[in-house]
Amino acid sequence: MPSNRRLLSTAALAVIVCGMTACEGDRTDPPRELPNPSLPQSTPAAPAQRVPAAEPPRSDAPAPPEAPATPSATVPAAYLGEWQRTGTSCATRDETRLRIEAQRVTFHESSGTVQAADAEDGRLTLTLRMTGEGETRDATYRYGLSNDGRWLTDLENDLVRERCP
C-alpha cells in the first residue's frame, strides 16, 4: 500500500509545518538580525518617512481660459471738464450743467460712476451706474466732441454744450 504510506507522510509533513507556523504566529517581537562582526556597529536610524513626490505638470492639459477683455472704465482726457448748454454763462449753473471726470459723471440732480468708456472718432459712449433721487440704475450716454474740443453734443437729444473754462 504505497499510496496510504504516501498519504500518511504528506499528512505528517503538513502537521509539522502547521505546528511550526503556529509557533511563529504567537511571537509578538519582530525577529532580530544577528550582528555581523565584520561590519561597523551603529545605532539604528529612525525609519524614513515617505514624502509623496510632486506630480509633474501635464503637457496635454489645456491652458486656462483667458479673461474677457474689459472695456476701459476711464473717460479719455479730451472729454474731461465742465460743460454747459451753449448760450448760457458758465458762471451760473443750470440744469444742463455736466461735469465729466475720469471715473464719474455728474448731472444736475444725479451722478454716475463710469462702468465703461469707449471713445472712437470723436464719439464717446459711456455706461454709467447712476444714483440720484433715491434710485440706482445703469444708463448709456453717447456724446460727440467737436474737432477743436470746445463743443460736446449729446447724440441722443442733440443738446450742444460748451466747455467751461
ABEGO torsion letter per residue (X at the ends): XAAAAAAAAAAAAAAAAAAAAAAAAABABBBBBBBBAABBBBBBBBBBBBBBBBBBBBAABBBBBBBBBBBBABBBAAABEBBBBBGBBAABBBAABBBBBAABBBBAABBBBBABBBBBGGBBBBBBBBBEGGBBBBBBBBBBBBAAGABBBBAAAGBBBBBBX
